[in-house]
């Protein structure tokens, strides 16, 4: 069973209930674990711009769309 629990800042994280070892068995990568650690302490509305999975490196197509409308 996978449990997601509210973290210290109010966002939900798998790391509140599961260990890093368990999460690796679930198939999470190093980057996913780093993001879950951030989620564990983050507040609702905050964005992790340093995460490769959800930060600006993931949404690079928005830069292309902005420049085409200028």
Backbone atoms as SQL, in Angstrom:
CREATE TABLE atoms (id INTEGER PRIMARY KEY, chain TEXT, resi INTEGER, resn TEXT, atom TEXT, x REAL, y REAL, z REAL);
INSERT INTO atoms VALUES
  (1, 'A', 1, 'UNK', 'N', 0.830, -1.170, 0.000),
  (2, 'A', 1, 'UNK', 'CA', 0.000, 0.000, 0.000),
  (3, 'A', 1, 'UNK', 'C', 0.888, 1.252, 0.000),
  (4, 'A', 2, 'UNK', 'N', 0.519, 2.211, -0.820),
  (5, 'A', 2, 'UNK', 'CA', 1.240, 3.483, -0.893),
  (6, 'A', 2, 'UNK', 'C', 0.407, 4.536, -0.170),
  (7, 'A', 3, 'UNK', 'N', 1.039, 5.261, 0.760),
  (8, 'A', 3, 'UNK', 'CA', 0.336, 6.275, 1.548),
  (9, 'A', 3, 'UNK', 'C', 0.986, 7.632, 1.320),
  (10, 'A', 4, 'UNK', 'N', 0.173, 8.608, 0.940),
  (11, 'A', 4, 'UNK', 'CA', 0.631, 9.983, 0.818),
  (12, 'A', 4, 'UNK', 'C', 0.033, 10.748, 1.992),
  (13, 'A', 5, 'UNK', 'N', 0.883, 11.451, 2.723),
  (14, 'A', 5, 'UNK', 'CA', 0.446, 12.114, 3.941),
  (15, 'A', 5, 'UNK', 'C', 0.863, 13.582, 3.902),
  (16, 'A', 6, 'UNK', 'N', 0.098, 14.428, 4.571),
  (17, 'A', 6, 'UNK', 'CA', 0.410, 15.860, 4.598),
  (18, 'A', 6, 'UNK', 'C', 1.748, 16.096, 5.307),
  (19, 'A', 7, 'UNK', 'N', 2.602, 16.869, 4.652),
  (20, 'A', 7, 'UNK', 'CA', 3.914, 17.160, 5.201),
  (21, 'A', 7, 'UNK', 'C', 3.910, 18.331, 6.163),
  (22, 'A', 8, 'UNK', 'N', 5.099, 18.728, 6.599),
  (23, 'A', 8, 'UNK', 'CA', 5.264, 19.769, 7.609),
  (24, 'A', 8, 'UNK', 'C', 4.742, 21.122, 7.149),
  (25, 'A', 9, 'UNK', 'N', 4.860, 21.417, 5.846),
  (26, 'A', 9, 'UNK', 'CA', 4.397, 22.700, 5.328),
  (27, 'A', 9, 'UNK', 'C', 2.973, 22.673, 4.824),
  (28, 'A', 10, 'UNK', 'N', 2.365, 21.506, 4.734),
  (29, 'A', 10, 'UNK', 'CA', 0.986, 21.407, 4.299),
  (30, 'A', 10, 'UNK', 'C', 0.786, 20.720, 2.958),
  (31, 'A', 11, 'UNK', 'N', 1.866, 20.454, 2.227),
  (32, 'A', 11, 'UNK', 'CA', 1.748, 19.722, 0.965),
  (33, 'A', 11, 'UNK', 'C', 1.880, 18.234, 1.250),
  (34, 'A', 12, 'UNK', 'N', 1.414, 17.433, 0.335),
  (35, 'A', 12, 'UNK', 'CA', 1.446, 15.976, 0.529),
  (36, 'A', 12, 'UNK', 'C', 2.744, 15.376, -0.016),
  (37, 'A', 13, 'UNK', 'N', 3.258, 14.383, 0.691),
  (38, 'A', 13, 'UNK', 'CA', 4.497, 13.715, 0.308),
  (39, 'A', 13, 'UNK', 'C', 4.440, 12.246, 0.707),
  (40, 'A', 14, 'UNK', 'N', 5.033, 11.419, -0.128),
  (41, 'A', 14, 'UNK', 'CA', 5.151, 9.997, 0.197),
  (42, 'A', 14, 'UNK', 'C', 6.151, 9.766, 1.324),
  (43, 'A', 15, 'UNK', 'N', 7.116, 10.675, 1.476),
  (44, 'A', 15, 'UNK', 'CA', 8.166, 10.492, 2.475),
  (45, 'A', 15, 'UNK', 'C', 7.698, 10.694, 3.912),
  (46, 'A', 16, 'UNK', 'N', 6.481, 11.165, 4.100),
  (47, 'A', 16, 'UNK', 'CA', 5.977, 11.289, 5.461),
  (48, 'A', 16, 'UNK', 'C', 5.666, 9.920, 6.049),
  (49, 'A', 17, 'UNK', 'N', 5.367, 8.966, 5.199),
  (50, 'A', 17, 'UNK', 'CA', 4.964, 7.638, 5.677),
  (51, 'A', 17, 'UNK', 'C', 5.943, 6.545, 5.262),
  (52, 'A', 18, 'UNK', 'N', 6.608, 6.715, 4.123),
  (53, 'A', 18, 'UNK', 'CA', 7.475, 5.669, 3.576),
  (54, 'A', 18, 'UNK', 'C', 8.951, 6.060, 3.680),
  (55, 'A', 19, 'UNK', 'N', 9.796, 5.055, 3.771),
  (56, 'A', 19, 'UNK', 'CA', 11.233, 5.289, 3.785),
  (57, 'A', 19, 'UNK', 'C', 11.747, 5.417, 2.350),
  (58, 'A', 20, 'UNK', 'N', 12.942, 5.951, 2.215),
  (59, 'A', 20, 'UNK', 'CA', 13.574, 6.063, 0.899),
  (60, 'A', 20, 'UNK', 'C', 13.708, 4.677, 0.264),
  (61, 'A', 21, 'UNK', 'N', 14.063, 3.690, 1.052),
  (62, 'A', 21, 'UNK', 'CA', 14.209, 2.321, 0.542),
  (63, 'A', 21, 'UNK', 'C', 12.889, 1.793, -0.027),
  (64, 'A', 22, 'UNK', 'N', 11.799, 2.010, 0.701),
  (65, 'A', 22, 'UNK', 'CA', 10.492, 1.583, 0.199),
  (66, 'A', 22, 'UNK', 'C', 10.150, 2.276, -1.110),
  (67, 'A', 23, 'UNK', 'N', 10.431, 3.556, -1.165),
  (68, 'A', 23, 'UNK', 'CA', 10.090, 4.317, -2.364),
  (69, 'A', 23, 'UNK', 'C', 10.922, 3.885, -3.568),
  (70, 'A', 24, 'UNK', 'N', 12.159, 3.509, -3.326),
  (71, 'A', 24, 'UNK', 'CA', 12.982, 2.961, -4.421),
  (72, 'A', 24, 'UNK', 'C', 12.385, 1.641, -4.919),
  (73, 'A', 25, 'UNK', 'N', 11.872, 0.842, -3.995),
  (74, 'A', 25, 'UNK', 'CA', 11.214, -0.402, -4.403),
  (75, 'A', 25, 'UNK', 'C', 9.956, -0.128, -5.215),
  (76, 'A', 26, 'UNK', 'N', 9.280, 1.002, -4.936),
  (77, 'A', 26, 'UNK', 'CA', 8.111, 1.402, -5.709),
  (78, 'A', 26, 'UNK', 'C', 8.501, 1.875, -7.112),
  (79, 'A', 27, 'UNK', 'N', 9.808, 2.158, -7.314),
  (80, 'A', 27, 'UNK', 'CA', 10.277, 2.583, -8.622),
  (81, 'A', 27, 'UNK', 'C', 10.635, 4.045, -8.740),
  (82, 'A', 28, 'UNK', 'N', 10.663, 4.787, -7.636),
  (83, 'A', 28, 'UNK', 'CA', 11.010, 6.195, -7.709),
  (84, 'A', 28, 'UNK', 'C', 12.496, 6.365, -7.999),
  (85, 'A', 29, 'UNK', 'N', 12.805, 7.343, -8.836),
  (86, 'A', 29, 'UNK', 'CA', 14.189, 7.651, -9.199),
  (87, 'A', 29, 'UNK', 'C', 14.771, 8.633, -8.180),
  (88, 'A', 30, 'UNK', 'N', 16.065, 8.909, -8.323),
  (89, 'A', 30, 'UNK', 'CA', 16.715, 9.882, -7.436),
  (90, 'A', 30, 'UNK', 'C', 16.016, 11.238, -7.515),
  (91, 'A', 31, 'UNK', 'N', 15.684, 11.680, -8.737),
  (92, 'A', 31, 'UNK', 'CA', 15.015, 12.970, -8.906),
  (93, 'A', 31, 'UNK', 'C', 13.638, 12.978, -8.259),
  (94, 'A', 32, 'UNK', 'N', 12.935, 11.880, -8.367),
  (95, 'A', 32, 'UNK', 'CA', 11.614, 11.781, -7.746),
  (96, 'A', 32, 'UNK', 'C', 11.727, 11.842, -6.224),
  (97, 'A', 33, 'UNK', 'N', 12.755, 11.205, -5.681),
  (98, 'A', 33, 'UNK', 'CA', 12.972, 11.239, -4.235),
  (99, 'A', 33, 'UNK', 'C', 13.317, 12.646, -3.765),
  (100, 'A', 34, 'UNK', 'N', 14.134, 13.359, -4.535),
  (101, 'A', 34, 'UNK', 'CA', 14.466, 14.742, -4.186),
  (102, 'A', 34, 'UNK', 'C', 13.207, 15.603, -4.170),
  (103, 'A', 35, 'UNK', 'N', 12.339, 15.404, -5.152),
  (104, 'A', 35, 'UNK', 'CA', 11.094, 16.165, -5.192),
  (105, 'A', 35, 'UNK', 'C', 10.205, 15.822, -4.005),
  (106, 'A', 36, 'UNK', 'N', 10.110, 14.563, -3.628),
  (107, 'A', 36, 'UNK', 'CA', 9.300, 14.166, -2.483),
  (108, 'A', 36, 'UNK', 'C', 9.848, 14.758, -1.183),
  (109, 'A', 37, 'UNK', 'N', 11.163, 14.856, -1.081),
  (110, 'A', 37, 'UNK', 'CA', 11.774, 15.479, 0.096),
  (111, 'A', 37, 'UNK', 'C', 11.385, 16.960, 0.149),
  (112, 'A', 38, 'UNK', 'N', 11.416, 17.629, -1.002),
  (113, 'A', 38, 'UNK', 'CA', 11.008, 19.034, -1.062),
  (114, 'A', 38, 'UNK', 'C', 9.527, 19.157, -0.687),
  (115, 'A', 39, 'UNK', 'N', 8.679, 18.287, -1.249),
  (116, 'A', 39, 'UNK', 'CA', 7.241, 18.311, -0.975),
  (117, 'A', 39, 'UNK', 'C', 6.956, 18.128, 0.516),
  (118, 'A', 40, 'UNK', 'N', 7.793, 17.375, 1.175),
  (119, 'A', 40, 'UNK', 'CA', 7.621, 17.074, 2.600),
  (120, 'A', 40, 'UNK', 'C', 7.634, 18.344, 3.452),
  (121, 'A', 41, 'UNK', 'N', 8.377, 19.378, 2.994),
  (122, 'A', 41, 'UNK', 'CA', 8.532, 20.607, 3.774),
  (123, 'A', 41, 'UNK', 'C', 7.858, 21.819, 3.136),
  (124, 'A', 42, 'UNK', 'N', 7.390, 21.691, 1.907),
  (125, 'A', 42, 'UNK', 'CA', 6.848, 22.830, 1.167),
  (126, 'A', 42, 'UNK', 'C', 5.434, 23.184, 1.610),
  (127, 'A', 43, 'UNK', 'N', 5.069, 24.450, 1.328),
  (128, 'A', 43, 'UNK', 'CA', 3.716, 24.929, 1.608),
  (129, 'A', 43, 'UNK', 'C', 2.891, 24.928, 0.333),
  (130, 'A', 44, 'UNK', 'N', 1.580, 24.801, 0.445),
  (131, 'A', 44, 'UNK', 'CA', 0.722, 24.885, -0.743),
  (132, 'A', 44, 'UNK', 'C', 0.977, 26.197, -1.489),
  (133, 'A', 45, 'UNK', 'N', 1.030, 26.116, -2.797),
  (134, 'A', 45, 'UNK', 'CA', 1.279, 27.299, -3.619),
  (135, 'A', 45, 'UNK', 'C', 2.734, 27.494, -3.983),
  (136, 'A', 46, 'UNK', 'N', 3.650, 26.878, -3.254),
  (137, 'A', 46, 'UNK', 'CA', 5.071, 26.980, -3.588),
  (138, 'A', 46, 'UNK', 'C', 5.382, 26.075, -4.769),
  (139, 'A', 47, 'UNK', 'N', 6.349, 26.485, -5.584),
  (140, 'A', 47, 'UNK', 'CA', 6.759, 25.710, -6.750),
  (141, 'A', 47, 'UNK', 'C', 8.248, 25.418, -6.626),
  (142, 'A', 48, 'UNK', 'N', 8.624, 24.180, -6.877),
  (143, 'A', 48, 'UNK', 'CA', 10.026, 23.777, -6.805),
  (144, 'A', 48, 'UNK', 'C', 10.667, 23.976, -8.173),
  (145, 'A', 49, 'UNK', 'N', 11.210, 25.161, -8.408),
  (146, 'A', 49, 'UNK', 'CA', 11.807, 25.482, -9.696),
  (147, 'A', 49, 'UNK', 'C', 13.108, 24.738, -9.947),
  (148, 'A', 50, 'UNK', 'N', 13.685, 24.128, -8.916),
  (149, 'A', 50, 'UNK', 'CA', 14.945, 23.408, -9.070),
  (150, 'A', 50, 'UNK', 'C', 14.758, 21.936, -9.412),
  (151, 'A', 51, 'UNK', 'N', 13.539, 21.457, -9.432),
  (152, 'A', 51, 'UNK', 'CA', 13.276, 20.050, -9.701),
  (153, 'A', 51, 'UNK', 'C', 13.214, 19.794, -11.203),
  (154, 'A', 52, 'UNK', 'N', 13.958, 18.818, -11.675),
  (155, 'A', 52, 'UNK', 'CA', 13.961, 18.487, -13.097),
  (156, 'A', 52, 'UNK', 'C', 12.632, 17.907, -13.561),
  (157, 'A', 53, 'UNK', 'N', 11.858, 17.365, -12.642),
  (158, 'A', 53, 'UNK', 'CA', 10.574, 16.745, -13.007),
  (159, 'A', 53, 'UNK', 'C', 9.447, 17.755, -13.131),
  (160, 'A', 54, 'UNK', 'N', 9.479, 18.807, -12.329),
  (161, 'A', 54, 'UNK', 'CA', 8.363, 19.752, -12.313),
  (162, 'A', 54, 'UNK', 'C', 8.791, 21.199, -12.495),
  (163, 'A', 55, 'UNK', 'N', 10.062, 21.466, -12.544),
  (164, 'A', 55, 'UNK', 'CA', 10.550, 22.833, -12.659),
  (165, 'A', 55, 'UNK', 'C', 10.616, 23.324, -14.089),
  (166, 'A', 56, 'UNK', 'N', 11.307, 24.426, -14.319),
  (167, 'A', 56, 'UNK', 'CA', 11.340, 25.032, -15.646),
  (168, 'A', 56, 'UNK', 'C', 11.987, 24.152, -16.715),
  (169, 'A', 57, 'UNK', 'N', 12.855, 23.233, -16.335),
  (170, 'A', 57, 'UNK', 'CA', 13.463, 22.361, -17.338),
  (171, 'A', 57, 'UNK', 'C', 12.447, 21.389, -17.919),
  (172, 'A', 58, 'UNK', 'N', 11.355, 21.147, -17.190),
  (173, 'A', 58, 'UNK', 'CA', 10.301, 20.249, -17.656),
  (174, 'A', 58, 'UNK', 'C', 9.328, 20.978, -18.583),
  (175, 'A', 59, 'UNK', 'N', 9.083, 22.253, -18.314),
  (176, 'A', 59, 'UNK', 'CA', 8.115, 23.022, -19.079),
  (177, 'A', 59, 'UNK', 'C', 8.792, 23.972, -20.076),
  (178, 'A', 60, 'UNK', 'N', 9.780, 23.479, -20.779),
  (179, 'A', 60, 'UNK', 'CA', 10.529, 24.340, -21.699),
  (180, 'A', 60, 'UNK', 'C', 9.688, 24.786, -22.883),
  (181, 'A', 61, 'UNK', 'N', 8.634, 24.063, -23.231),
  (182, 'A', 61, 'UNK', 'CA', 7.807, 24.447, -24.378),
  (183, 'A', 61, 'UNK', 'C', 7.090, 25.779, -24.155),
  (184, 'A', 62, 'UNK', 'N', 6.910, 26.219, -22.904),
  (185, 'A', 62, 'UNK', 'CA', 6.270, 27.504, -22.657),
  (186, 'A', 62, 'UNK', 'C', 7.134, 28.649, -23.172),
  (187, 'A', 63, 'UNK', 'N', 8.452, 28.521, -23.086),
  (188, 'A', 63, 'UNK', 'CA', 9.340, 29.548, -23.615),
  (189, 'A', 63, 'UNK', 'C', 9.144, 29.672, -25.118),
  (190, 'A', 64, 'UNK', 'N', 9.001, 28.569, -25.820),
  (191, 'A', 64, 'UNK', 'CA', 8.801, 28.593, -27.265),
  (192, 'A', 64, 'UNK', 'C', 7.472, 29.255, -27.635),
  (193, 'A', 65, 'UNK', 'N', 6.419, 28.965, -26.872),
  (194, 'A', 65, 'UNK', 'CA', 5.106, 29.542, -27.139),
  (195, 'A', 65, 'UNK', 'C', 5.118, 31.045, -26.913),
  (196, 'A', 66, 'UNK', 'N', 5.809, 31.510, -25.858),
  (197, 'A', 66, 'UNK', 'CA', 5.862, 32.946, -25.561),
  (198, 'A', 66, 'UNK', 'C', 6.573, 33.714, -26.659),
  (199, 'A', 67, 'UNK', 'N', 7.640, 33.159, -27.196),
  (200, 'A', 67, 'UNK', 'CA', 8.421, 33.884, -28.197),
  (201, 'A', 67, 'UNK', 'C', 7.706, 33.901, -29.555),
  (202, 'A', 68, 'UNK', 'N', 6.809, 32.944, -29.825),
  (203, 'A', 68, 'UNK', 'CA', 6.122, 32.893, -31.113),
  (204, 'A', 68, 'UNK', 'C', 4.958, 33.888, -31.179),
  (205, 'A', 69, 'UNK', 'N', 4.494, 34.379, -30.024),
  (206, 'A', 69, 'UNK', 'CA', 3.380, 35.329, -30.024),
  (207, 'A', 69, 'UNK', 'C', 3.853, 36.769, -30.017),
  (208, 'A', 70, 'UNK', 'N', 5.132, 36.981, -29.925),
  (209, 'A', 70, 'UNK', 'CA', 5.663, 38.356, -29.837),
  (210, 'A', 70, 'UNK', 'C', 5.690, 39.032, -31.192);
